């Protein structure tokens, strides 16, 4: 696969926005507390990320697919942790 400048830019942006969720997931998991996490926000956010994932698949944009697939897993993990630690 040829990585164009646009794809590299997309991968960098996707990596940063996806990795931004890791500290929150780890903090919630370690503290076993998710009281301040909003179900509504994460449900809406997860729905949007899922649509971005579908869009990326539809247009064949690897950076969009990869970033949104990983972000969706992290966002859904937060929803599971919220339920576990309520």
Protein Blocks (a to p, Z undefined) as FASTA:
>chain_A
ZZdfklmmmmmmmmmmmmmmmmmmmmmmmnopaklpcfklmmmmmmmmmmmmmmmmmnop
aklmmmmmmmmmmmmmmmmmmmmmZZ
